[in-house]
Each structure stands twice: as structure tokens, then as C-alpha cells.
Amino acid sequence: MIARACALSVVLLLVAAAGARAQDLEFERVLDSARDSWGRGDADAIAALAVRGDLFINVGRRSFGPLGARHAAALLRDLFESLGTAALRPKSMQFVGGAQPRGYGEFVWLTDGTQQATVFLGLIREDGGWRLTEIRISVPGW
């Protein structure tokens, strides 16, 4: 009886670990998609990854939101026009489990080829998958 209970416990742990790993892969896929879209200056693709009507964007000392996809894309387009576009270099990534799984990616952005900024992308796991909830951009002097 004890052996059966131990075996069942091991199976349940393995199933839970496989589910968490699948969430990790989806989390990484969404972060990669946002990073690639950023490098192309594709504001619409980034906004499409966001929680509907609930994206917060902070640029320097200014905060915007909650924003819908159209307004978020317009703000990002203005930002890309002002600072240019360039690929984001990954700095750190953290998946956080729990009842409402969350995670983030932190990136280095060489805005105009010379100015270095930090981009923070916050995500949350919803029924439909991982979605962006927050974009924070720290630009020196802003």
C-alpha cells in the first residue's frame, strides 16, 4: 500500500513538472516574440501580445495605462520613431509560478545605436496563455 502511494506521488510530481515546463516554454515563446517584434519596430505585434485593454507602459518618469491595443501600439510607434529600433539583448528572465503565474523579461536596448536603455516586460498567465501586462522602459535622462 505504501509503495503504491509513493509511486502515485512520483507520477503526480512528474505530471506537474511537465505542465510547468510547458508553461515555461510558452512563456519564453511570448517573450521571444515580443523581443523580435521590438527589433523590427512592430508596435502592433507587441500590442497584440498584451492583456486586452489592460497594458501599462512606463517610459522614464511617465506612466500610461491601462491602454488598449490601439493606444499601446500608437505609443510604442512614437517611441520607436523618437529613439529608433534595435534588437533587445536578454539580461534576465524569471518565471514565477503560483495561483496566478507571472513572469518577466529584462532586456538591454541600444535605442539609437549609442544610448542604452533597460526594457522590462511583465507577463501574466491567463486562460488563453501568456499575455503582456506591463512594459517599463528606463532611458537615461528621461
ABEGO torsion letter per residue (X at the ends): XAAAAAAAAAAAAAAAAAAAAAAAAAAAAAAAAAAAAAAAGBAAAAAAABBBGABBBBBEABBBOBBBAAAAAAAAAAAAAAAEBBBBBBABBBBBBEABBBBBBBBBBBAAGABBBBBBBBBBBBAAEBBBABBBBBBBGX
